[in-house]
Amino acid sequence: MSVENPIPAGRLPSPEDNLPVGVDRHTYEQPALLHISSALASATDPEVFYSTVLETIIPAYAPADAGTISLWDEEEKHLVVRAALGYENVTLRCRHFRKGESLPGKVFAAQAPQLFPTPQAIVAAGVNTHPEDIVYEEKATGAPVCPRSALGVPLMLGEEIIGVLLLEQWQPAPPFAAADIPLLQTLANLAALAADRLRLQMELERTHADAQADLSSLDLLSTLAHEMRTPLASIKGYSTALILEEVQWDPEKQAEFLRIIDEETDKLEEIINDLLESSLIEAGRLEITPEPILLPRLVHEIVDEMLHRTDKHRFVISFPSDFPIVEADPRRIHQVLHNLLDNAVKYSPHGGLVVIRGEVSQSEVVISVADQGIGIAPEHLNRLFERFFRAREIEEHVAGSGLGLPIARAIVQSHGGRIWAESKLGEGSTFYFTLPLGEQSSALAEE
């Protein structure tokens, strides 16, 4: 078996060591104790904390060549190895011990330090070890051999035991002795306190994150309430005006009021649909039904819809004549294109040119929608596709839920494509998305 030797310069002396005359053992213990206390106090990452405990204690502790830390699982009612050091692999982490089983289980059952000074004592303590655990230990140590000595101490939090620290000696050297127990128990208690500190810190961070999530939810509800209140106020106002008995509206004014009601109803429906789509995506229930589609034809249909909404914008559609047929869900891709074109119109309030372009590469098609609008600051580009994110320059000009682009991203990614944006403040924006060209798409294009 290959075991790393401890660092001699950093280890603690044992009673068998020949200490200089007149030198107190505590002269050696106190610096190591301070060093270990400092290392444990600075631990911040729960994932590596217990490994750090072993990496700190084993090199500084005289007989120790290897060690494990096992924690009690209250639900499963057994100890689980959370960290192991000094073995050839991490197979030992697969082990678990019932109360009273093997060395860790006996320490846990006794809730007190247990010294195993000889191989015979270790064998006697392990007679009730589960056969599967014996296999794991042989894989971890590289051979069916027994440590020369071992020392286990409980990890105590006041009167509560949370786990076991076990050290083993494999190399020829003086074995563990009773004099080693007090300091090791002190170190184990420090480790337990540090672990509890980390646990409380994690709970505090979770509480803080939950509080932030609650605040975000409140902000979201406030934003959505405001966005929904605006079209509802228009609908209510114009419909109330139409049913006033004391006022006779001429047909032209009635038609204008009804048109406004229809437009505001569409806005309200769009917000509700975005919320529903976002909920489906979050639940992992976005359904895609691919079929052969002609993207240029789909773009022309959406542009025709947009022309009924604006007379300030000019639309240019540029696709090569041999643009291939693509396998995609037509309803979902319609959503993506409609969202991008709708944004191009909304975020260029003074009008201008909107260019929809299609290009073909070796394995995918690239669709882009460019406008001459207000643009987006560089620091906001990477966050555009986050749920409910709205850049400050967007908030000042256009109402919206902040869900359209995240939905578009989910749809494009579910097709195996990518979506991104390029923009400069005051110079407009260009949004791109890709769709892969599969073998069937290539065959359809040739046909």
N, C-alpha and C positions, 0 to 999 in steps of 0.2 A: 504494500500500500504506500502511496506517495502522499506525504503530509508536509505542508509548509512548516519550517522551523520557526518558532517565535523569535522576535527580535531581542537578542540578549541585552542590548544596551537599555532597552526600555522596560524590561520585565521587573516584577517585584521579587524580592528574595524570599526563599522558604526557610523554615527552621533548620533544614539540613545544610544550608549554605554556610560557609565559614565567614561570618561577618567580622570586621575588624573589632578588636577589643575596645569596649566602651562606646560602641556605636549602637544606638537604639534602632530597632526595626522600624519604628515610625519615621525615622529620618529618611528611609527609602519609600515608605508607603505614602507619605503626605504629598510629595510632588506628583506621584502617579495618580493619586486620588484627585488632586486639583486638575491635572491634565484631562482625566476622564470626565470629571464634572463639567469642565468647560466644553468638551466635545459634545456631551449630551445636551447641555443647555442651549447650544447653538443649532441643534437639529431642527429642521423645518419641513422636511419632506417625509411624510409617513411611509412612502414606498421604500425608502432606503434607511429609515431610522434604525430598525432592528439589526440590519447588517452593519450599520455604523457602530452600534453597541458592541457587537462581536469583534469588529475590526479594531476597536479601541481597547477592549479588555484583554483579548487573547495575547497580543504581543507583549503586553505589560505584565501578564500574570505568569509566574515562573513555570509551573508544571504543564500549563495548558498548551496543547497543539491544535485542538479543534474544539468546536462548540456549536450548540444549537439554542435557539430561543423558540419555545412553544407557547402558544396562547390558547386559553380555554374558549371553546365554542359552546356557548350556553344552549343553543338550539340542538346541536348534534351531540352534546354531552361528551365531548372528547377534546384532547389537546391537539392542536394542529401546528406543525413545524412552520414557522414564518420566516426564519433565517437560519442559515447554516454556513459555517466557515471552516476551512481546513480539510475539506474532502475533495475528491477528484471531480465530482460533478454535483449537480443540484438535485439528484434523485431523492435525497433525504427529505426534501421539502414535501414529497408525496406522503410522508408518514403521518400518522395520527395515533394517539394513545388514549385509551380509556383510563379513568381514574384508577390508580393502583397498578397499572400495566407498565412494565419495563421501568427504566430509570426515571424518565420524566413523570410518568404516572405515579410512581411511588413518592416522589418529592411533592407532587400536587396533593396526593392523599394525606400526606403527613403535615402539609403546610409548614414545613420546617426544613432546614438544610439536611441533606443526606450525603454522607461520605462513603464512597466505594473504593477502598484503598488498594484492593488487589483484583486481578482478573477473576479469581474465584468468587469474590463478592459481587462482581458485575454479572457473571454468569448466573449466580443464584437470584439476583434481582430481575433477570430477564427471562426466567423460565416460563412466565405467562405471556410472553410477547407473541402477538399474532404472526403466523407464518408469512403472511404477505409483507409485514413490516420487516421481518428478518431478511427477505429477498431485497427490499429497498435498501436496507443498511449494507448488505453485501455489495450491491451495485455502487453505492456511494463510497464505500471504503476500498473497493477493488478486490476484496478477499474476505472469506469467512473467518476473520480474526477478531480478537477481543482487545479493547483498550487495556493498558497497564493499570490505570486508575481513573476515577471520575469523581466529580463533585457537582452536586446539583443544589440550587437554592431557589426558593419561590420568589416570584415577582409580586410584591405585596403593596397594596394601596390601603394603608391603615390596617383594618382587620380583614380586608378583602384580598383574595389571591386571584391574579389575572393570568398567570402563566408561570413558566419555569425556565431558568437559565441553567444550562448543563455544560460543563467543561470536561474534556477528555484528554488524557495523556497517552500518546502513542510511542513517543521516542524514549529510549533508556534515560532515565533521570530519577531523582527522588520523587516518590509519589505525592499526591495531594495528602495534606494532613489537616488535623482539626484546627491548627493555627491559621489555615487559609480561609476558614469559614467567615469570620467577622467582616473582613474587608470585602470579600465577594458578596456577602449579603448586603453590605452598605451600597456597593455598586449596583446590585440588582434593584434595590429600593430606589436609588437615583434614576435608574432606567425606567422603572415603573412610573415615577413622578413625571419624568420627561415625556413618557408615552401618554400619560393622562393630560399633560399640558398640551400636547399635540392634538389629542382628541377634543379638548375644549376649544382649542384654536380652530379646528376644522368645523366644529359645531357653530362657533361664532361666525366663521366665514359663510357657512351655509345659511345661517339666520340672516346675515347681511345680504347674501345673494337673494334669498327669498324676499327680503324687504325691498331690495332694488327691483326684483321682478314684480312685486306688488305695485311699486311706484310706476314701473313701466306699463303695467296693465291699466293703472288709473289714467296715465297719460294717453294710452291707446284709446281707452273708453271715451276720454274727454275729446280726443281728436276725431274719433268716429262719430261721436254725438254731434260735434260741430259740423262735420262734413255732411251728415244726414239731415241736420236741422236746416241747412241752407236750402236744399231743393224742397224739403217739406214746407218751409216758410213760403217759397214761391208758389208751390202747388196750392197751398191753403189760401194765400192772398189772392191769386188770380181766379181760383174757383169760387171763392166768396164773392169777388167782384162780379162774376158772371151771373150769380143767382140773386143779386140785389134786385128787388122788385121796383125800387124807386128810380133805378137807372136803366135807360134803354141804350144798349151798346149797338153801334152800327155793325154790319156783318164783317167789315174789314178788321175792326178792333176785336171782335169776338174771335175771329180766326187767329189774330196775333196772340191773344190770351191763351187759346187752346194750343197753339204751337209751343208757347213757352211752357205750359203745363206738360206737354208731351216730352219736351227736351229735359225738363227737370225730373220727370219720372224715369227717363232713361238713365240719368246720372245716379239716381237713387238705386235703381236696379243694378247698375254696374258696381256700386259699392257693396251691395248685398251679395252679388255673385262672386266678387273678389273674396269676401269673407268666407263664403262657402267653399270656394276652390282652395283657399289657403288652409282651411280646416281639413279637407281631404288630403292635401299634400302632407300636412303635419302628421296625419294618421297613416301615411303610407298607402293611401287608397287611390292614387292617381292612376287612371286606366288609360292605356294607349292602344288604339286599334289601327295598325298601319295598313295602308292601301296605296296603290299608285296614284300620285297626284301631280298635276301640272302647276308648279309654283307661279309662273308668269300669269296664268289665268286667275289663280287665287288672288294675286296682288291686284290685278285689274278690278276684280270684284270689290275688294276692300277700298281701293281708291275711289270707285264710283260711290261707295257709301260716304266717304269723307267729303266728296264734292258737294253733297247735300248739306254739309255742316259748316262749310267755310267758303267765302268768296275772296279771301285775302291771299290764299296760297295757290301756288302752281305745283303740279305734280309731274315728275319725269320718271318714267319706268324704263329701265335699261337692262335687258336680258339678251344674251346671244341667241341667235336663231336655233342653234342646236342644243339649247339648254336641256339637260336630261330629265326624264321622269324620276321622281323621288318616292321612295317608300316611306310614308309618314301618315300620321293621323290627321286628316284634313281639318277636323273641327278644332283640334288643339293647335295646329300650326296657324289656323285662322285667328285664334286667340292671340298668339304671339305677334303676328303681323299687325293685327288690329291695335294691340296695345302700343307697339312701337310707332305706328302711324298716328295714333291718337295723341301720344306724347309729343311727337314732332309738331303737330298742329297746336297743342295746348301751350308748349313751351317756346313757341315762336309767335307770340300774340300779335305782333305787327305784320304778320304774313311772311311771304318770301317763298323760296324754292324748297321743295321736299323731293329728294332723289332716292328712288328705290332701285337698287342695283343687284344683279345676280351674277356670280362668277363661278367658274368650275375649276377645281384643282384635281389632282390625281385620284383622291379618295373621298372627296366631300364637295359639297356646294356651299358657297358663302353668300349670304344675303345681307345687305346693308341698307340702313335707312338714315339719311343725312338731312339735317335741317339747318336753317340760318337763324336759330333762336338765341336765347339768353346764355346758353352754355352752362357748363358745370365746372366748379373749381377742381383742380387736380387731386386735392386731399379727399374729395368726396367720391371720386370715381370708383374706388374699390368697395365702397359701402352701398352703392346704388342698388345692389341686388339683395340687401338685407331686408328682412320683413320690417315694415313700418318706418324704414329710414327715409327721411326726406331732407335733402340739402337745403340750407338756408336760402339760397338764391331761388330754389324752386318754391319753397313755402311762401315767399313774398309775391309770387305771381299767379300760382295755380292751386286750386283745391285738389285734394286727392287723398286716398287712404294709405298710400305707400305699399300696396300689395301687388300692383300690376307687374312690376319687373321681377320680384321674387317668383311669382307664378310663371312668368315667361321663362325664367331660368330653369325652374323645375321641369317644365315641359320639354325644353330643348335638351336638357341633360338626360331626361328619360328616353329620348330618341338617340342618345349617344353623341350628341353635339355639344358645342360650346357657345357661350354668349358673353360679350364684353362691350365696352364703350370707350370712345375717344372724344375728348372735348376740350375746349378752351372758353373761359368766361368771355361772353360777348361775341363769340365767333361760331356759335352753333355746336351741335353734337352729332356724332355718328354712332349708331348702334349696329353691331354685327352679330350674326349667329350662323352656325354651321349645321348641316345635316349630312350624315355619312352616305356615301354611295355604295350600296351593297351589290352583290352579284346580280340580284334580280333587277335592281335599278339599271345596271349597265345593259342587261339583256333587253329590257323594255326600251331603253334609249336607242339601241341598235335597230330594234323592230320598228 
